Amino acid sequence: MWCGHHRGASGTRQSLVIDLCRSYGVESIMKTIIEPFRIKAVEPIRMTTLEQRDALLREAHFNPFLLRAEDVLIDLLTDSGASAMSSEQWAGVMRGDESYAGSQSFWRLKETVQGLTGFANLLPTHQGRASERILFELVGGPGRVVPNNAHFDTTRANIEHSGALAVNLPISEASVPANRHPFKGNMDVAALESLVAKVGAENIPLVMMTITNNTSGGQPVSLANLRAVRAVCDRHKLPLFLDACRFAENAWFIKIREPECAAMSVREITRAMFDLADGATISAKKDGLVNIGGLLLIKDRTLFDRACNLLILTEGFVTYGGLAGRDLEAMAQGFKEVMEEDYLSYRIRSVAYLGEKLLAAGIRIIEPPGGHAIYIDAGHFCPHIPANQFPGQAVVCGLYRSAGIRSCEIGSVMAGPRPAAPPKMELVRLALPRRAYTQSHYDYVAEACAELFGNREEMRGLRIVEAPEVLRHFTAKFEEL
């Protein structure tokens, strides 16, 4: 993926290109960022016609979540659990110790995670939302308030299921798509102070920070902002927890965008982030580079013991947590591989490459491109469709119908029927699975988006005809208007 070309331009032009390349962690301007791996096995994908996809979309009630995966050409629905595992991870699968208690695979995972994060108290879970459910069953409840830079869907749902209130406190720049603030995932520290004063520290069981900030466009959180939030927590004696699904991508952004951290390694930055926290929920299906698995990290021994009891009740014994030994083994290896800086450079540059292609086509996205996905501004994409007719879902359906690409709406559908505050943006997320697709796949995605954008006036809004009360975007049924 080209980071730029030197064509005898002026010194100013050349310096701009160099600065752009270095912002992606690339030192040379005459270099293509290649995948830092070879392909050892391939999985065929099925080609379909426009007519077939139109029929399939109707059968799925205009909700791509309800499509069969075999009917999807390029699947950008999520980056969760969709990674390609390495040869070392597959070797680990064969080494997995399936003992019910005290598995060697658990102890290898614990050693790896403790080395990365410093946390000695860790519980494996089957995925991140299981960690969230256990945590908020213990600390949530009616009258409680949980602030975050921006809660993602399952986090909010688990908080609200406990009876507590989930509150988002993003910085103002986060809601302006074209604003290129380097850390749009940051929390508004003044707003956090105001919230504590309003509801009382005694009603806030913990403060949470999502790194990177998924809802705000996969945008990173700076180490300085984490420290400022920690200082507020210390003043009010509040625990700080991380939603750390994409901690390695966040650490890479800190390295290349936060000047005082430029000389630090990603591993050092990772440890600095976790050293500020009292706990974390982690879906290993993201930066753990595995297809299933999660973690719950807790410093407080009393809370950890309560979490152990609940885990045994609902997930499994404390050394397997609902996972097979082979899953623990693959997770341990994945947490090692995600620290490789060549991989992180390629990963972040791949996302930026797709974003630049869409911007060149006139498509508005959240800028700068985030860590794991490109977020299309669906309100700008199809301005003739009002929010109550779900423009994001219209774009999602349009991309599948026209090109076989599956994506995800993040807007009024995901916000639910009675959100505490309407979403400020109607977005479509193109989430890039790790190590699964190549540059030519992303060129195809960019071409398909540009073609759909050129025909956007033909797109139609939708209405919901059936949906559950909670997390409706997963199973809602729609019809076109």
Secondary structure by P-SEA (a helix, b strand, c coil): ccccccccccaaaaaaaaaaaaaaccccccccccccccccbbbbbbbbcaaaaaaaaaaaccccccccccccccccccccccccccaaaaaaaaaccccccccaaaaaaaaaaaaaccccbbbbcccaaaaaaaaaaacccccbbbbcccccaaaaaaaaaacbbbbbbbcccccccccccccccccaaaaaaaaaaacccccccbbbbbccccccccbbbbaaaaaaaaaaaaaabbbbbbccccaaaaaaaaaacccccccccaaaaaaaaaaaccccccccccccccccccbbbbccaaaaaaaaaaaaacccccccccccaaaaaaaaaaaaaaacaaaaaaaaaaaaaaaaaaaaacccccccccccccccccccccccccccccaaaaaaaaaaacccbbbbbcccccccccccccccccccccccccccccaaaaaaaaaaaaaaaaaccccbbbbbccccccccccbbbbbcc
